[in-house]
């Protein structure tokens, strides 16, 4: 059975996924859901490190860790030892019929193995070769290993996360990895549209994260204004922050003048509209502490959900601050069909998030669960023209 989305815009595209842990697997996760046939190429011993990671020890112990399950549904798994001549020969054969190869080794590793971009694109000039790394394939830090938190810190993102008392703070999820993966998926999708096809894509997690830091970066580059941590405040507007209600916090973003005035009236604070401290956006930003104290005193008297309903009804954007589990259980998320259920080989059911988008009214999907290590090795090799005897020889040599 085909594992990819059968009707996706990338149907018919073949991708070799030589990546590990998150940035690369997340890129290929997007592409698999868009219809590409993704073959995950893993070392025979252990495979992707993420197979041993995650907060379920039983799953990790059998090589299906939660960290692996999250971004690998719909892929096939081929074990291949690229340290053997036979393994490299298999990869070259597969590359000749592939559209894309994605890897996230440290720069230079693929060249040292003898299967770098030049070698693979000589075998298939139309190949799109995408390398994802912490700092890119060039520059003084190119050879340095990088993990998500390292990149968060070096990008400046941690320096502006939190408030003056607690910054620097890392984001609560591996944002550098996921942004790097999205950047790679976008670049690959664009390269597939190029004619003639064939290029080398160099994705730096550091560059990718900086590119998403928009206003913080531009305020410095253009305005010469040094970004600072602002906690839950929006430095561009007021009132726009998180406020304590009777049962929990609520985000309010009254960024427009009419939203501010509607908020003030609804809270019984209409006199603040003409208060010289709060007349304009600039006034409110300059006096945000006094403004927040006045708003907070009223908001604290009722539950966050009540305020959320009432404020949105009058055109003031507001939303409760939810836990992850509450967000996943919210009717809005459930109604968008973004959570898939798969059955693993042992019969255990797992759930995983799709890609966060709809095409023609439906969420892209894949039909197969994350693969057991090497589950598709023999089938993939047979498709590539290897005989049962050839496959047995490859297994004896340690190539698979």
HELIX and SHEET records of a PDB file:
HELIX    1   1 UNK A   23  UNK A   33  1                                  11    
HELIX    2   2 UNK A   49  UNK A   52  5                                   4    
HELIX    3   3 UNK A   57  UNK A   61  1                                   5    
HELIX    4   4 UNK A   66  UNK A   70  1                                   5    
HELIX    5   5 UNK A   85  UNK A   95  1                                  11    
HELIX    6   6 UNK A  109  UNK A  113  1                                   5    
HELIX    7   7 UNK A  117  UNK A  123  1                                   7    
HELIX    8   8 UNK A  148  UNK A  155  1                                   8    
HELIX    9   9 UNK A  158  UNK A  160  5                                   3    
HELIX   10  10 UNK A  175  UNK A  192  1                                  18    
HELIX   11  11 UNK A  205  UNK A  211  1                                   7    
HELIX   12  12 UNK A  214  UNK A  221  1                                   8    
HELIX   13  13 UNK A  257  UNK A  266  1                                  10    
HELIX   14  14 UNK A  270  UNK A  274  5                                   5    
HELIX   15  15 UNK A  281  UNK A  286  1                                   6    
HELIX   16  16 UNK A  288  UNK A  299  1                                  12    
HELIX   17  17 UNK A  304  UNK A  313  1                                  10    
HELIX   18  18 UNK A  324  UNK A  328  1                                   5    
HELIX   19  19 UNK A  331  UNK A  335  1                                   5    
HELIX   20  20 UNK A  377  UNK A  383  1                                   7    
HELIX   21  21 UNK A  388  UNK A  397  1                                  10    
SHEET    1   A 6 UNK A  76  UNK A  79  0                                        
SHEET    2   A 6 UNK A  37  UNK A  42  1                                        
SHEET    3   A 6 UNK A  14  UNK A  18  1                                        
SHEET    4   A 6 UNK A 100  UNK A 103  1                                        
SHEET    5   A 6 UNK A 128  UNK A 133  1                                        
SHEET    6   A 6 UNK A 199  UNK A 204  1                                        
SHEET    1   B 3 UNK A 240  UNK A 244  0                                        
SHEET    2   B 3 UNK A 249  UNK A 253 -1                                        
SHEET    3   B 3 UNK A 317  UNK A 320 -1                                        
SHEET    1   C 2 UNK A 339  UNK A 343  0                                        
SHEET    2   C 2 UNK A 349  UNK A 353 -1                                        
SHEET    1   D 2 UNK A 358  UNK A 359  0                                        
SHEET    2   D 2 UNK A 362  UNK A 363 -1                                        
END                                                                             
